[in-house]
Amino acid sequence: MSLYGFLVYFFLFFSLAVEILTEYLNWRKMPEILPPEFSGLMGEEEYRKNKSYNNDRARFSVLISLVSTIVLVLFISLRGFPFLDDFVRSFGYGEILTGLLFYGFILAAMTLLQLPASIYSTFFLEARYGLNRTTVKTFIFDKIKGILLTILLGGPLVASALWFFGAFPADGWLYAWGFFSVVSFVLGYLAPVLFLPLFNKFEPLKNDELVRDISQYAEKEKFRLKGIFTMDGSRRSTRLNAFFTGFGNLKRIVLYDTLVEKLSPQEILSVLAHEMGHYRKKHILIHQGQSLIASFLMFFILSIFIRDPELFAVFSMDHISIYAGFLFFSFLYSPIELVLSVAGNYLSRVHEYQADRYAAETIGTSDHLISALKKLSVNNLSRLVPSSLDVFFHYSHPPLFSRINALRR
């Protein structure tokens, strides 16, 4: 086996092993009895429900990862990629259209393979614990709209990348990176008005008292808002959430209707103050800069390996092509992507602490944010005490008790 082959297979099984170990440590660390911090918010029965949900979700996640890894290894070993490549080449189209067909069939296969897991997670696992409100009709239309958006947006982007790398063999990676960076910024700017309304209904917040409090706080902090909206999150789930979206003059506050229902006005204001803190501390700009650097590194390394015969040999390919090179490089890039993800998650956790502190200082107390975080965790059945390994690899937000302790300090 070549070095490339060893790296590809090693990391596939390494990722699976990390997930299994992480979930085992999560199970070991889960407190047997309800932590005193939550004695006023949930009873022992609700805590047993929380533990049961997180254990069931962990087992299901490990099962899906195990099956996915086995299917992928079998597909590679049984020459699935060269079979698909020969099939799409038989149509006699050029490199770009052939590449789009190649990815189209992969997308279709992945959608079909993931559909049973998605159905079980939504209508059985989440529903069993009272988290799901998605109807069959909404589920089907969400899937259709997601596929159409992937085709309408992803198709031209893939075609553009194939064209850049084909037309400019030496510098195509740099042009592609610049193009993708611009498109990413434009899509982020337009998402609140073009894409989000395709999936959810947005209405101006009707609670006059809450609107007044938020507006006064935003004015005090010299934070310009386009509007304060509620989103019909209850159509799909009972989970609570709130977020900022958009840039510049399109900045919007969006509250899940479930959040407005379950949290007090002071708690909602503290959550939004936390989100404002991300803007005030320039976290959004830092994240964009981090993404630009990561994508620059990815495109540069991609340009080195995209036509490497040894990489194609790992997947038993008879032909070297740019479109297949994109996909095969993703296997080789996974270790670097993991390192960048771990570093990015660490930086994100630092930013969450900073935003929490900003909210506490500008509101004048940390009590409301602490109570809001507790209610979010209880209602969403969040894991209360994750393992350190899980936090290290996967958490973009600090664990709940770490945030509470930092706020109290």
N, C-alpha and C positions, 0 to 999 in steps of 0.2 A: 504494500500500500504506500502511495506517495505521501509526502508531508502534507499536501493539501487535503488529501483524503482523510488522513489521520485527524487533522484539525476540524474538518467538517463533522465527522462522526463523533469525535471527542466532545465537541461543544454541544451537539444535539443531546447526548446523554448527560453531559455535565449540567445543562439547564434543567433537565428532568430531575436529576439527583438533588439539585439545589431546591427545587420546588417541594419534593417529597420531604427533605430534611427540614425545610422551613415550616411546613404544615405540622410535622411531628413535634417540633419545638414549640409551635404555637399551642398545640394540644397539651403539652407538658406544662406550659407556663400558665395556662388558664386557671384562675383561682377557683377553689372548690366552693367557696361561699361568696356571697355578694360583697364586693368592696364597700366599706363604710361610706365612701363618698357618694354612693348612689342609693343609700338607704331611704332617702326621702322621695326618690324618683321612680324606683321600681321595687317590686317585692321579690321574694325568692322564686316564685313561679315564673315571673317575667325574666329573671336572670337565667333560670333553667332553659327558657325559650331562647335566650340570646346564645347560650353555650351550644344548644342543640343546632341552631341555625348555622353558626360559624363552623361547627364540626361537619355538618352535612355539606355545606358549601365547599369546605376544604377537601373532603373526600371526592366530591364531584369534580373539582378543579384538577386534582391529581389524576383522576381517571381519564379526563379529557386530554390532559397533557400526555399521559401514557399511550393512549390510543393514537393520538396525533403523531407522536414520535414513531410508533411502530408502523403506521401507515406510510409516513414519509420515508422511512428507511426501506420498507418493502418497495415503494414506488421507485426509489433510486436504484435499488439492487436489481429489480426486474426490468431495468432499462425503460422506465416510463417516460422520461424526458426525451430520449432520442425517438421513441415511438411517436410522441406528440409532435416533435419537430418535423419528422418525416411527413406526418399527416398534413400539417399546415403548409409545408413546402409544396405538397402535391397540388395545391390550388394554383401555383405558378405566379403568385403576386410578388411585388417588390419587398425589400427588406422591412419597410415601415408597416405595410399592411399585414405582412406575414407575422411580424412581431405583435401587432394588435390582436390577431387571431390566436397566437400563442398564449398571450395573457388572458384573452377572453375565455378560452377553454379552461385555463387554470382557475380563473375567478369563478366560473360556473361550477367546476368540481368542488372548490372550497366551500361555496355557498351551499351546495347540496349536502356535503359532508357535515357542515356545521349546523345545518338546520335542525336535526333532531336534538342536539344539545341546547340550542337556543329555545326550542319549544319546551323541553323539559325544565330548563332554568326558569323560564317565564311563567309557565302555566302549572308547574308542579312544585318546584323548590320554593320559588318566591311566593307563590300563592299559598302554600302550606303554612307559611309563617305570617300571612296577612300583608305582605309587601306589594303584591301585584294587583293592579287594576286594569291592565291591558286587556282589551277585548280581542277576539280572534280577528275581527275586521281591522282594528287598529294595527295589530301585529302584521297582518298581510300587507296593508298599505305602507307601513313603515319599511318593510323589506323591499317592496317594489320601488318606493321612492329612493331608498338607499342605493339600490342597484342602478337606477337611472342616473342618479347624481354621479356615481362612480364612473359610469360610461361617458356621460356628458363632460365631466371635468377630468377624470383620469385618462380617458382616451386621448384627447388632444395633448395632455401633458406628456404621456408616454411617447406619442408620435413626435413631439417636439424634441424630447431627449434623444430619440433614435436619429432624428435628422441632424442635430448638433454633432453627435459623435460620428455620424457617417460623413457629413459634409466637411468637418474640420477634425481630421484624425489626431492632430497634435494638440489643438487648443479647444476642442469641442467641450471638454469637461468644464472649462472656465466659463464659456458662453452659456452652457446649460445651468451652471450654478447661478449665474447672474439672472437668467430668465426665471428660474424657479424661485429665487429670492423675491423678485418683483411680484410675481404671481401670488406668492404666499402672503405678502403684505396687502395686496389688493383684496384678496379673498377674506383676509382677516378684517379688513375695513368694511366690506360689503356684507359679511355674514349676517349681521343683525337684521338687515332689511331684505335680503334676498333668500337666504337659506334656512335660517331658524324658523321663520313663519311657515315653511313647508311642513314642519313636523308638529308645531305647537301654536296655540292661539295666544296672542299677547294683547293685553288690555291695560289702559292706564289704571294705576292703583286708585281704588275708590274710597279708601279709608282716609278721610280728610285730615284727621288728627295726625295720622302717621305720615301723610304726605307733607304736612306742615313741619313736623319735627325733622324729617329727612332734609327738606329744603332748607330749613334754618341751619342745620348742621353743615350741609354742603356749602351754604353761603358763608358761614363762619370760617370754614376751612378753605374758602376761595376755590371751590371745586365746581366747575361748570358741568351741568347735566343736560342731556337732551330730553330725558323723561324718566319716570319711575313706573315700571310696568309689573303686572302679575302674569305668570305663565301657568297654563293649565297642566301642571305636572301631575295632578291627581288623576288625569286620564290614564296614566300608565303605572303609577306607583304611589305608595303612601310616604315615600321618602321626602325629607325636607332638604331644601337647598336654596341658595341665592348666589347671584354672580353679577359681575360687570361684564359688559360686552361692547365691542366697538372701539374706535379711536377718534381722537379729535372731536368734532362737533356731533359725532354719532355715539358718544358714550351714553350708555343706558344702564340703569339699575334694573335688574330682573329678579323678582321674588317668586318662588313657587307658591301657588295658592295654598299648598299644605303648610308652608312655613308661616304664612300670614295667619293661618288658622290655629297653629299650635304654639307659637312664640308670642310673648308680650311685646308691645311697641318698643320698650326699652331694650329688650333682647334683640329684636330685629335691627334696631338702630346700631347696636354694638357690632352685629355681624357685618352690616354695611360699612361701618367705620373701619373694620378690619380690611374689607375689600378696597376701600379708599386708600388705606395705608399702603397697599401694593403699588398704587399709582404714585403716591407721594414719595415713596422710597425708591422710585424708578425701577421697581422689580420687573415691570412689563418690558421696559427697554432692555434691561439686563438679559431677560429671557430671550428676547428677539436676537440680541447680539450673540448669545450662547448658541442659539439655533443656527445662525448664519455661520459661525465658526465651525460647528459640528458638520453642517452640510458641505462647507468648503472642504473640510478634511475628507469627508466621504467621497465627494466627486473626484478629488485629486487621487485618492488611493484607487478608486474605481478605474480611472484612466490607465493605471499601471497594470491591472489584472484583467481588464475586460476582454482581451483577446489572447490570454495566456492558454496555450494548448494543454498544459498540465492540469489547469483548473477544469477545463472541459472534459478531460479524460476521467476525472473523478465521477462524472455523471454519464460516462460511456457515450458521449456525443460524437457523431460522425462529422458534424459540420460546426464550424466556429461562426457565431453570429453575435451582433451587438445586443439584440434583445435577450438572447439566452445568457449572455455575459452579465447583464444587469441582475438577473435572478440568481445566478450561481455566485456572483460576488457577494450577495446578501448573506449567504452561508458563511463565507470567509470573513466577512466584516462583523459578524455577530459578537466575537470577543471584544472588539474595539467599541462596538455599540453598547455592550454591557458596562464597560468601564465608564463611558460617557454618561450612561443612564445613572449609574451609582453616584457619580460626581454631580450630575444635575439634580438628583433627588436630595443630596446633601445640601446643595445650595438652596433648593426650594424650601427645605425644612428650616434653614436659617432665615429665609425671607418670611416664613410663616410666623416665627417668633417675633420678628421685627414688626410685622403687621399687627400682631396681637398687642404688642406694646404700644404701637401708635394708637390703636383703638382705645386702650385703657387710659392713655394719657389725654387724648382729646375729648373723650366722653367724661373723664373725671373719676372713673371707677372701673375696676376689673370685674366686679361682681356680675354684671349683666352678661358679659361675654362668657364668663365661666358657666353660668347657668344655661346660656344658649348652647354652648358646646356639649354640656351634659345631656340636654334634651335632644340634640341632634344625634348623639351617640345612642341614646336609649331608643328613640323612634326608628332609626335606621338599622338597628341591630348590629352596630359596628363592633368590631373586636375591641374589647376594653383594654386588654393587656397583651399586645403582640410580642413575639420574640424579637430579640435584638437583631437576629439574622434577617428576619422578615423586614424589619424597619430599614436595615442597611441596604437590602436589594430592591425593595419595592415601594417604600413609603415616601411620597412627596410631601406629606404633612407629618409633623411630629405626633407621637402617640398622645392620646388624650391627657393622661396624668402628667406627662412632661409639660404639656401646654398649660395645664392648670397650675402646676408648681411654679412655672416661669411667670405666669400672670400674678400670682400671689407675691412673688418676690418683687 
